[in-house]
Amino acid sequence: MVRLLYHCAEREGGLAEYSRHQAAALVDCGQCELLWQAAEGLPAPAGAIAAEPLAVRERERGRGKFRRAVDFSHDTLAPFQSLAREIERCRPDAVLLSTWSEYFSPLWAPKLGHWRNHGVRFGAVIHDPVRDFVRGPLWWHRYSVRKAYSFLNVAFTHDAKVPDTCGLKSSFRSVQIPHGPYSLPIGKAAKEDLRSAFGIAKEATLLLSFGHIRDGKNLDKIIAALPDLPNAHLLVAGREQSGGQRPVAFYKDLAQRLGVAHRCHWHTDYIPNEEVWKYYRASDLLLLTYSQDFRSASGVLNVNAQFGLPIIASAGGGPLLAAVNNYNLGVVLPNADGPSIAQAVPLARGVMGEWRRFSEENSWKVNAERVMEALAVKAEMRKR
């Protein structure tokens, strides 16, 4: 039995939901004693042992640039400090970081490297194996990436690509794991009733954009497609992404200028898990029109496994496009723009999708089994 410390620094959103499902599957597989260290407010899965929670500070909107930088530094470093304390306290066989990032790693990675040298195995789920976004000078970014990978034994990714280590000679294994489908509560209200509550006619083609509102989702291109789709409405469900991203007001103004504001419906407050189903059930198509910088798996797609909406997708490659192509889940666009999105809508509406096969071949059970196979070596060596 492996004593596994599971670390999740997010309280809500896709990464937190991923962590809840993965940790539950790890408990269910029966190969580990799971210690759960997560942000305050994210409950431990049944069967896990609660460890020191990670404090979460509420941040006010409208802070100045310097204040945001200070807060970002604190919010990045504090969880790793708590992790180091918990490793010293509980002495696990292995640690799994589900919200890994390289920011400020020269300040926190040495502590974790110390524990690796003392026999603790480290794994991390690398949701973004190719990081195009650079914060600060390029030399610092590259140095931080190398330090962040320096203590890992295993890097878990959702496709076959080896993570970009910025020149570090790999001291870890890369193991591909599936991103399992999410299982969220579903209510009984009919599609027509939900649309009525949203103020959307039942005969309209309803396009859903779900999740955090940020530039890389090409929401402006979606709005630009609406003049060519006179029967289509757009349902945007998700909160603004902070940190220099375009605000909701930008997109509302664009919709007004294009004369389609009356066909755009905005739900930008926090959406609890028990309310998510309403947006999917009311809709006809799911839009995952990411920019070319996006090469990751999509949590929004994995929520859709319960609902089977046809998908219109774009990205720079990676697990999202592979899933849409391999399981016939919708239409893939080489590059998302207004005309191409407008042309894809009627094509995607008739797509059924092999969602049952997708769910079976990309289960959390398979995810957990591969994780434990990679991290259990330490415990087996200790038994000998």
Contacts in CASP RR format, 6 or more apart in sequence:
PFRMAT RR
TARGET T0000
AUTHOR 0000-0000-0000
METHOD contacts of the structure
MODEL  1
MVRLLYHCAEREGGLAEYSRHQAAALVDCGQCELLWQAAEGLPAPAGAIA
AEPLAVRERERGRGKFRRAVDFSHDTLAPFQSLAREIERCRPDAVLLSTW
SEYFSPLWAPKLGHWRNHGVRFGAVIHDPVRDFVRGPLWWHRYSVRKAYS
FLNVAFTHDAKVPDTCGLKSSFRSVQIPHGPYSLPIGKAAKEDLRSAFGI
AKEATLLLSFGHIRDGKNLDKIIAALPDLPNAHLLVAGREQSGGQRPVAF
YKDLAQRLGVAHRCHWHTDYIPNEEVWKYYRASDLLLLTYSQDFRSASGV
LNVNAQFGLPIIASAGGGPLLAAVNNYNLGVVLPNADGPSIAQAVPLARG
VMGEWRRFSEENSWKVNAERVMEALAVKAEMRKR
1 30 0 8 1.000
1 31 0 8 1.000
1 32 0 8 1.000
1 33 0 8 1.000
1 379 0 8 1.000
2 31 0 8 1.000
2 32 0 8 1.000
2 33 0 8 1.000
2 93 0 8 1.000
2 94 0 8 1.000
2 372 0 8 1.000
2 375 0 8 1.000
2 376 0 8 1.000
2 378 0 8 1.000
2 379 0 8 1.000
3 32 0 8 1.000
3 33 0 8 1.000
3 35 0 8 1.000
3 90 0 8 1.000
3 91 0 8 1.000
3 92 0 8 1.000
3 93 0 8 1.000
3 94 0 8 1.000
3 379 0 8 1.000
4 26 0 8 1.000
4 32 0 8 1.000
4 33 0 8 1.000
4 34 0 8 1.000
4 35 0 8 1.000
4 92 0 8 1.000
4 93 0 8 1.000
4 94 0 8 1.000
4 95 0 8 1.000
4 96 0 8 1.000
4 375 0 8 1.000
5 35 0 8 1.000
5 37 0 8 1.000
5 51 0 8 1.000
5 83 0 8 1.000
5 86 0 8 1.000
5 87 0 8 1.000
5 90 0 8 1.000
5 92 0 8 1.000
5 94 0 8 1.000
5 95 0 8 1.000
5 96 0 8 1.000
6 19 0 8 1.000
6 23 0 8 1.000
6 26 0 8 1.000
6 34 0 8 1.000
6 35 0 8 1.000
6 36 0 8 1.000
6 37 0 8 1.000
6 38 0 8 1.000
6 48 0 8 1.000
6 95 0 8 1.000
6 96 0 8 1.000
6 98 0 8 1.000
7 37 0 8 1.000
7 38 0 8 1.000
7 79 0 8 1.000
7 83 0 8 1.000
7 95 0 8 1.000
7 96 0 8 1.000
7 97 0 8 1.000
7 98 0 8 1.000
7 99 0 8 1.000
8 15 0 8 1.000
8 16 0 8 1.000
8 19 0 8 1.000
8 23 0 8 1.000
8 37 0 8 1.000
8 38 0 8 1.000
8 39 0 8 1.000
8 42 0 8 1.000
8 98 0 8 1.000
8 99 0 8 1.000
9 38 0 8 1.000
9 39 0 8 1.000
9 54 0 8 1.000
9 79 0 8 1.000
9 99 0 8 1.000
10 16 0 8 1.000
10 19 0 8 1.000
10 39 0 8 1.000
10 42 0 8 1.000
10 99 0 8 1.000
11 38 0 8 1.000
11 39 0 8 1.000
11 40 0 8 1.000
11 41 0 8 1.000
11 42 0 8 1.000
11 56 0 8 1.000
12 42 0 8 1.000
12 270 0 8 1.000
13 211 0 8 1.000
13 212 0 8 1.000
14 299 0 8 1.000
15 98 0 8 1.000
15 99 0 8 1.000
15 127 0 8 1.000
16 38 0 8 1.000
16 39 0 8 1.000
16 42 0 8 1.000
17 182 0 8 1.000
17 273 0 8 1.000
17 299 0 8 1.000
18 98 0 8 1.000
18 125 0 8 1.000
18 127 0 8 1.000
18 179 0 8 1.000
18 299 0 8 1.000
19 38 0 8 1.000
19 42 0 8 1.000
19 98 0 8 1.000
19 99 0 8 1.000
20 42 0 8 1.000
20 43 0 8 1.000
20 45 0 8 1.000
21 180 0 8 1.000
21 182 0 8 1.000
21 183 0 8 1.000
21 364 0 8 1.000
22 98 0 8 1.000
22 125 0 8 1.000
22 364 0 8 1.000
22 367 0 8 1.000
22 368 0 8 1.000
22 371 0 8 1.000
23 34 0 8 1.000
23 36 0 8 1.000
23 44 0 8 1.000
23 45 0 8 1.000
23 48 0 8 1.000
23 98 0 8 1.000
24 45 0 8 1.000
24 46 0 8 1.000
24 364 0 8 1.000
25 364 0 8 1.000
25 365 0 8 1.000
25 367 0 8 1.000
25 368 0 8 1.000
26 32 0 8 1.000
26 34 0 8 1.000
26 96 0 8 1.000
26 368 0 8 1.000
26 371 0 8 1.000
26 372 0 8 1.000
27 34 0 8 1.000
27 45 0 8 1.000
27 46 0 8 1.000
27 47 0 8 1.000
27 48 0 8 1.000
28 365 0 8 1.000
28 368 0 8 1.000
29 365 0 8 1.000
29 368 0 8 1.000
29 369 0 8 1.000
29 372 0 8 1.000
31 372 0 8 1.000
31 376 0 8 1.000
32 372 0 8 1.000
33 49 0 8 1.000
34 45 0 8 1.000
34 47 0 8 1.000
34 48 0 8 1.000
34 49 0 8 1.000
35 48 0 8 1.000
35 49 0 8 1.000
35 50 0 8 1.000
35 51 0 8 1.000
35 86 0 8 1.000
35 90 0 8 1.000
35 92 0 8 1.000
36 44 0 8 1.000
36 45 0 8 1.000
36 48 0 8 1.000
36 49 0 8 1.000
36 50 0 8 1.000
36 51 0 8 1.000
37 51 0 8 1.000
37 52 0 8 1.000
37 53 0 8 1.000
37 54 0 8 1.000
37 82 0 8 1.000
37 83 0 8 1.000
37 86 0 8 1.000
38 44 0 8 1.000
38 53 0 8 1.000
38 54 0 8 1.000
39 53 0 8 1.000
39 54 0 8 1.000
39 56 0 8 1.000
39 79 0 8 1.000
40 53 0 8 1.000
40 54 0 8 1.000
40 55 0 8 1.000
40 56 0 8 1.000
41 53 0 8 1.000
41 56 0 8 1.000
44 50 0 8 1.000
51 86 0 8 1.000
51 90 0 8 1.000
52 82 0 8 1.000
52 85 0 8 1.000
52 86 0 8 1.000
52 89 0 8 1.000
54 78 0 8 1.000
54 79 0 8 1.000
54 82 0 8 1.000
55 78 0 8 1.000
55 82 0 8 1.000
57 71 0 8 1.000
57 74 0 8 1.000
57 75 0 8 1.000
59 71 0 8 1.000
59 242 0 8 1.000
61 242 0 8 1.000
63 71 0 8 1.000
68 242 0 8 1.000
68 243 0 8 1.000
72 103 0 8 1.000
73 104 0 8 1.000
76 101 0 8 1.000
76 103 0 8 1.000
76 104 0 8 1.000
77 104 0 8 1.000
77 107 0 8 1.000
77 108 0 8 1.000
79 99 0 8 1.000
80 108 0 8 1.000
80 111 0 8 1.000
80 112 0 8 1.000
81 108 0 8 1.000
83 95 0 8 1.000
83 97 0 8 1.000
83 112 0 8 1.000
84 108 0 8 1.000
84 111 0 8 1.000
84 112 0 8 1.000
84 115 0 8 1.000
87 95 0 8 1.000
87 112 0 8 1.000
87 115 0 8 1.000
87 120 0 8 1.000
91 120 0 8 1.000
92 120 0 8 1.000
93 120 0 8 1.000
93 121 0 8 1.000
93 375 0 8 1.000
93 378 0 8 1.000
93 379 0 8 1.000
93 382 0 8 1.000
94 120 0 8 1.000
94 121 0 8 1.000
94 122 0 8 1.000
94 123 0 8 1.000
94 375 0 8 1.000
94 376 0 8 1.000
94 378 0 8 1.000
94 379 0 8 1.000
95 112 0 8 1.000
95 115 0 8 1.000
95 120 0 8 1.000
95 121 0 8 1.000
95 122 0 8 1.000
95 123 0 8 1.000
96 123 0 8 1.000
96 124 0 8 1.000
96 125 0 8 1.000
96 371 0 8 1.000
96 375 0 8 1.000
97 122 0 8 1.000
97 123 0 8 1.000
97 124 0 8 1.000
97 125 0 8 1.000
98 124 0 8 1.000
98 125 0 8 1.000
99 125 0 8 1.000
100 124 0 8 1.000
100 125 0 8 1.000
100 126 0 8 1.000
100 127 0 8 1.000
100 148 0 8 1.000
101 148 0 8 1.000
102 131 0 8 1.000
102 141 0 8 1.000
102 144 0 8 1.000
102 145 0 8 1.000
102 147 0 8 1.000
102 148 0 8 1.000
102 149 0 8 1.000
103 135 0 8 1.000
103 144 0 8 1.000
104 144 0 8 1.000
105 144 0 8 1.000
105 145 0 8 1.000
105 147 0 8 1.000
105 148 0 8 1.000
106 143 0 8 1.000
106 144 0 8 1.000
106 147 0 8 1.000
109 147 0 8 1.000
109 148 0 8 1.000
109 150 0 8 1.000
109 151 0 8 1.000
110 147 0 8 1.000
112 122 0 8 1.000
112 151 0 8 1.000
113 122 0 8 1.000
113 150 0 8 1.000
113 151 0 8 1.000
115 122 0 8 1.000
115 151 0 8 1.000
116 122 0 8 1.000
116 151 0 8 1.000
116 153 0 8 1.000
119 378 0 8 1.000
120 378 0 8 1.000
121 153 0 8 1.000
121 154 0 8 1.000
121 375 0 8 1.000
121 377 0 8 1.000
121 378 0 8 1.000
122 151 0 8 1.000
122 152 0 8 1.000
122 153 0 8 1.000
122 154 0 8 1.000
123 152 0 8 1.000
123 153 0 8 1.000
123 154 0 8 1.000
123 155 0 8 1.000
123 156 0 8 1.000
123 172 0 8 1.000
123 374 0 8 1.000
123 375 0 8 1.000
124 152 0 8 1.000
124 154 0 8 1.000
124 155 0 8 1.000
124 156 0 8 1.000
125 156 0 8 1.000
125 157 0 8 1.000
125 177 0 8 1.000
126 155 0 8 1.000
126 156 0 8 1.000
126 157 0 8 1.000
126 163 0 8 1.000
127 158 0 8 1.000
127 296 0 8 1.000
127 297 0 8 1.000
128 295 0 8 1.000
128 296 0 8 1.000
129 155 0 8 1.000
129 157 0 8 1.000
129 159 0 8 1.000
129 161 0 8 1.000
129 162 0 8 1.000
129 163 0 8 1.000
129 164 0 8 1.000
129 295 0 8 1.000
129 296 0 8 1.000
130 161 0 8 1.000
130 163 0 8 1.000
130 164 0 8 1.000
130 295 0 8 1.000
131 145 0 8 1.000
131 164 0 8 1.000
132 293 0 8 1.000
133 293 0 8 1.000
134 141 0 8 1.000
135 141 0 8 1.000
141 166 0 8 1.000
142 166 0 8 1.000
142 167 0 8 1.000
143 166 0 8 1.000
145 164 0 8 1.000
145 165 0 8 1.000
145 166 0 8 1.000
145 168 0 8 1.000
146 165 0 8 1.000
146 166 0 8 1.000
146 167 0 8 1.000
146 168 0 8 1.000
149 155 0 8 1.000
149 163 0 8 1.000
149 165 0 8 1.000
149 168 0 8 1.000
149 170 0 8 1.000
149 171 0 8 1.000
149 172 0 8 1.000
150 168 0 8 1.000
150 171 0 8 1.000
152 171 0 8 1.000
152 172 0 8 1.000
153 172 0 8 1.000
153 173 0 8 1.000
153 374 0 8 1.000
153 375 0 8 1.000
154 172 0 8 1.000
154 173 0 8 1.000
154 174 0 8 1.000
154 175 0 8 1.000
154 374 0 8 1.000
154 375 0 8 1.000
155 163 0 8 1.000
155 172 0 8 1.000
155 173 0 8 1.000
155 174 0 8 1.000
155 175 0 8 1.000
156 175 0 8 1.000
156 176 0 8 1.000
156 177 0 8 1.000
156 370 0 8 1.000
156 371 0 8 1.000
156 374 0 8 1.000
157 163 0 8 1.000
157 174 0 8 1.000
157 175 0 8 1.000
157 176 0 8 1.000
157 177 0 8 1.000
158 176 0 8 1.000
158 177 0 8 1.000
158 178 0 8 1.000
158 179 0 8 1.000
158 296 0 8 1.000
158 297 0 8 1.000
158 318 0 8 1.000
158 319 0 8 1.000
159 176 0 8 1.000
159 297 0 8 1.000
159 318 0 8 1.000
159 319 0 8 1.000
159 322 0 8 1.000
160 176 0 8 1.000
161 295 0 8 1.000
161 318 0 8 1.000
162 170 0 8 1.000
162 174 0 8 1.000
163 174 0 8 1.000
173 374 0 8 1.000
175 370 0 8 1.000
175 371 0 8 1.000
175 374 0 8 1.000
176 370 0 8 1.000
177 366 0 8 1.000
177 367 0 8 1.000
177 370 0 8 1.000
177 371 0 8 1.000
178 361 0 8 1.000
178 362 0 8 1.000
178 363 0 8 1.000
178 366 0 8 1.000
178 367 0 8 1.000
179 297 0 8 1.000
179 298 0 8 1.000
179 299 0 8 1.000
179 302 0 8 1.000
179 319 0 8 1.000
179 362 0 8 1.000
179 367 0 8 1.000
180 302 0 8 1.000
180 305 0 8 1.000
180 359 0 8 1.000
180 362 0 8 1.000
180 363 0 8 1.000
180 364 0 8 1.000
180 367 0 8 1.000
181 302 0 8 1.000
181 303 0 8 1.000
181 305 0 8 1.000
181 306 0 8 1.000
181 358 0 8 1.000
181 359 0 8 1.000
181 362 0 8 1.000
181 363 0 8 1.000
181 364 0 8 1.000
182 299 0 8 1.000
182 302 0 8 1.000
182 303 0 8 1.000
182 305 0 8 1.000
182 306 0 8 1.000
183 306 0 8 1.000
184 273 0 8 1.000
184 274 0 8 1.000
184 276 0 8 1.000
184 277 0 8 1.000
184 303 0 8 1.000
184 306 0 8 1.000
185 273 0 8 1.000
185 274 0 8 1.000
185 277 0 8 1.000
186 277 0 8 1.000
186 281 0 8 1.000
186 306 0 8 1.000
187 277 0 8 1.000
187 278 0 8 1.000
189 278 0 8 1.000
189 281 0 8 1.000
191 202 0 8 1.000
191 281 0 8 1.000
191 282 0 8 1.000
192 202 0 8 1.000
194 278 0 8 1.000
194 281 0 8 1.000
194 282 0 8 1.000
195 201 0 8 1.000
195 202 0 8 1.000
195 204 0 8 1.000
195 206 0 8 1.000
195 282 0 8 1.000
196 202 0 8 1.000
197 278 0 8 1.000
198 235 0 8 1.000
198 265 0 8 1.000
198 282 0 8 1.000
199 265 0 8 1.000
200 206 0 8 1.000
200 233 0 8 1.000
200 235 0 8 1.000
200 265 0 8 1.000
200 282 0 8 1.000
201 233 0 8 1.000
203 231 0 8 1.000
204 231 0 8 1.000
204 232 0 8 1.000
204 233 0 8 1.000
204 263 0 8 1.000
205 229 0 8 1.000
205 231 0 8 1.000
205 232 0 8 1.000
205 233 0 8 1.000
205 284 0 8 1.000
205 285 0 8 1.000
205 345 0 8 1.000
205 349 0 8 1.000
206 232 0 8 1.000
206 233 0 8 1.000
206 234 0 8 1.000
206 235 0 8 1.000
206 282 0 8 1.000
206 283 0 8 1.000
206 284 0 8 1.000
206 285 0 8 1.000
207 222 0 8 1.000
207 232 0 8 1.000
207 233 0 8 1.000
207 234 0 8 1.000
207 235 0 8 1.000
207 283 0 8 1.000
207 284 0 8 1.000
207 285 0 8 1.000
207 287 0 8 1.000
207 345 0 8 1.000
208 235 0 8 1.000
208 237 0 8 1.000
208 279 0 8 1.000
208 280 0 8 1.000
208 282 0 8 1.000
208 283 0 8 1.000
208 285 0 8 1.000
208 286 0 8 1.000
208 287 0 8 1.000
208 309 0 8 1.000
209 217 0 8 1.000
209 219 0 8 1.000
209 222 0 8 1.000
209 234 0 8 1.000
209 235 0 8 1.000
209 236 0 8 1.000
209 237 0 8 1.000
209 287 0 8 1.000
210 237 0 8 1.000
210 238 0 8 1.000
210 276 0 8 1.000
210 279 0 8 1.000
210 280 0 8 1.000
210 286 0 8 1.000
210 300 0 8 1.000
210 303 0 8 1.000
211 237 0 8 1.000
211 238 0 8 1.000
211 239 0 8 1.000
211 300 0 8 1.000
212 238 0 8 1.000
212 239 0 8 1.000
212 240 0 8 1.000
212 241 0 8 1.000
213 219 0 8 1.000
213 236 0 8 1.000
213 238 0 8 1.000
213 239 0 8 1.000
213 240 0 8 1.000
213 241 0 8 1.000
213 245 0 8 1.000
213 246 0 8 1.000
213 248 0 8 1.000
213 251 0 8 1.000
213 268 0 8 1.000
214 241 0 8 1.000
214 245 0 8 1.000
214 246 0 8 1.000
215 245 0 8 1.000
215 246 0 8 1.000
215 291 0 8 1.000
216 290 0 8 1.000
216 291 0 8 1.000
216 293 0 8 1.000
216 294 0 8 1.000
217 289 0 8 1.000
217 290 0 8 1.000
217 291 0 8 1.000
218 289 0 8 1.000
218 290 0 8 1.000
218 291 0 8 1.000
218 314 0 8 1.000
218 336 0 8 1.000
219 236 0 8 1.000
219 251 0 8 1.000
220 246 0 8 1.000
220 250 0 8 1.000
220 251 0 8 1.000
220 254 0 8 1.000
221 289 0 8 1.000
221 336 0 8 1.000
221 337 0 8 1.000
221 338 0 8 1.000
221 341 0 8 1.000
222 234 0 8 1.000
222 287 0 8 1.000
222 289 0 8 1.000
222 336 0 8 1.000
222 338 0 8 1.000
222 341 0 8 1.000
223 234 0 8 1.000
223 251 0 8 1.000
223 254 0 8 1.000
223 255 0 8 1.000
223 258 0 8 1.000
223 260 0 8 1.000
223 264 0 8 1.000
224 254 0 8 1.000
224 258 0 8 1.000
224 337 0 8 1.000
224 338 0 8 1.000
224 341 0 8 1.000
225 232 0 8 1.000
225 338 0 8 1.000
225 339 0 8 1.000
225 341 0 8 1.000
225 342 0 8 1.000
225 345 0 8 1.000
226 232 0 8 1.000
226 234 0 8 1.000
226 255 0 8 1.000
226 258 0 8 1.000
226 260 0 8 1.000
226 263 0 8 1.000
226 264 0 8 1.000
227 258 0 8 1.000
227 259 0 8 1.000
227 260 0 8 1.000
228 338 0 8 1.000
228 339 0 8 1.000
228 342 0 8 1.000
229 342 0 8 1.000
229 345 0 8 1.000
232 263 0 8 1.000
232 345 0 8 1.000
233 263 0 8 1.000
233 264 0 8 1.000
233 265 0 8 1.000
234 260 0 8 1.000
234 263 0 8 1.000
234 264 0 8 1.000
234 265 0 8 1.000
235 265 0 8 1.000
235 267 0 8 1.000
235 279 0 8 1.000
235 282 0 8 1.000
235 283 0 8 1.000
236 248 0 8 1.000
236 251 0 8 1.000
236 264 0 8 1.000
236 265 0 8 1.000
236 266 0 8 1.000
236 267 0 8 1.000
236 268 0 8 1.000
237 267 0 8 1.000
237 268 0 8 1.000
237 271 0 8 1.000
237 279 0 8 1.000
238 267 0 8 1.000
238 268 0 8 1.000
238 271 0 8 1.000
239 268 0 8 1.000
239 269 0 8 1.000
239 270 0 8 1.000
240 247 0 8 1.000
240 248 0 8 1.000
240 268 0 8 1.000
248 266 0 8 1.000
248 268 0 8 1.000
251 264 0 8 1.000
252 261 0 8 1.000
252 264 0 8 1.000
252 266 0 8 1.000
255 261 0 8 1.000
255 263 0 8 1.000
255 264 0 8 1.000
267 279 0 8 1.000
271 279 0 8 1.000
276 303 0 8 1.000
277 306 0 8 1.000
277 307 0 8 1.000
280 286 0 8 1.000
280 303 0 8 1.000
280 304 0 8 1.000
280 306 0 8 1.000
280 307 0 8 1.000
280 309 0 8 1.000
281 307 0 8 1.000
283 309 0 8 1.000
284 309 0 8 1.000
284 310 0 8 1.000
284 349 0 8 1.000
285 309 0 8 1.000
285 310 0 8 1.000
285 311 0 8 1.000
285 312 0 8 1.000
285 345 0 8 1.000
285 348 0 8 1.000
285 349 0 8 1.000
286 300 0 8 1.000
286 301 0 8 1.000
286 304 0 8 1.000
286 309 0 8 1.000
286 310 0 8 1.000
286 311 0 8 1.000
286 312 0 8 1.000
287 311 0 8 1.000
287 312 0 8 1.000
287 341 0 8 1.000
288 298 0 8 1.000
288 300 0 8 1.000
288 301 0 8 1.000
288 311 0 8 1.000
288 312 0 8 1.000
288 313 0 8 1.000
288 314 0 8 1.000
288 315 0 8 1.000
288 320 0 8 1.000
288 324 0 8 1.000
289 312 0 8 1.000
289 313 0 8 1.000
289 314 0 8 1.000
289 333 0 8 1.000
289 336 0 8 1.000
289 341 0 8 1.000
290 298 0 8 1.000
290 313 0 8 1.000
290 314 0 8 1.000
290 315 0 8 1.000
290 316 0 8 1.000
290 320 0 8 1.000
290 336 0 8 1.000
291 314 0 8 1.000
291 315 0 8 1.000
291 316 0 8 1.000
291 336 0 8 1.000
292 314 0 8 1.000
292 315 0 8 1.000
292 316 0 8 1.000
292 335 0 8 1.000
293 316 0 8 1.000
294 315 0 8 1.000
294 316 0 8 1.000
294 317 0 8 1.000
294 320 0 8 1.000
295 315 0 8 1.000
295 316 0 8 1.000
295 317 0 8 1.000
295 318 0 8 1.000
296 318 0 8 1.000
296 319 0 8 1.000
296 320 0 8 1.000
297 318 0 8 1.000
297 319 0 8 1.000
297 320 0 8 1.000
297 323 0 8 1.000
298 319 0 8 1.000
298 320 0 8 1.000
298 323 0 8 1.000
301 311 0 8 1.000
301 313 0 8 1.000
301 320 0 8 1.000
301 323 0 8 1.000
301 324 0 8 1.000
301 329 0 8 1.000
302 362 0 8 1.000
304 311 0 8 1.000
305 355 0 8 1.000
305 358 0 8 1.000
305 359 0 8 1.000
308 329 0 8 1.000
308 353 0 8 1.000
308 355 0 8 1.000
310 329 0 8 1.000
310 330 0 8 1.000
310 331 0 8 1.000
310 348 0 8 1.000
310 349 0 8 1.000
310 350 0 8 1.000
310 351 0 8 1.000
310 352 0 8 1.000
310 353 0 8 1.000
311 324 0 8 1.000
311 329 0 8 1.000
311 330 0 8 1.000
311 331 0 8 1.000
311 348 0 8 1.000
311 351 0 8 1.000
312 330 0 8 1.000
312 331 0 8 1.000
312 333 0 8 1.000
312 341 0 8 1.000
312 344 0 8 1.000
312 345 0 8 1.000
312 348 0 8 1.000
313 320 0 8 1.000
313 321 0 8 1.000
313 324 0 8 1.000
313 329 0 8 1.000
313 330 0 8 1.000
313 331 0 8 1.000
313 332 0 8 1.000
313 333 0 8 1.000
314 321 0 8 1.000
314 332 0 8 1.000
314 333 0 8 1.000
314 334 0 8 1.000
314 335 0 8 1.000
314 336 0 8 1.000
315 321 0 8 1.000
321 332 0 8 1.000
323 329 0 8 1.000
323 358 0 8 1.000
323 362 0 8 1.000
324 330 0 8 1.000
324 331 0 8 1.000
324 332 0 8 1.000
325 332 0 8 1.000
327 353 0 8 1.000
327 354 0 8 1.000
327 355 0 8 1.000
327 357 0 8 1.000
327 358 0 8 1.000
328 351 0 8 1.000
328 352 0 8 1.000
328 353 0 8 1.000
328 354 0 8 1.000
329 351 0 8 1.000
329 353 0 8 1.000
329 354 0 8 1.000
329 355 0 8 1.000
329 358 0 8 1.000
330 348 0 8 1.000
330 351 0 8 1.000
330 353 0 8 1.000
331 344 0 8 1.000
331 347 0 8 1.000
331 348 0 8 1.000
331 351 0 8 1.000
333 340 0 8 1.000
333 341 0 8 1.000
333 344 0 8 1.000
334 340 0 8 1.000
END
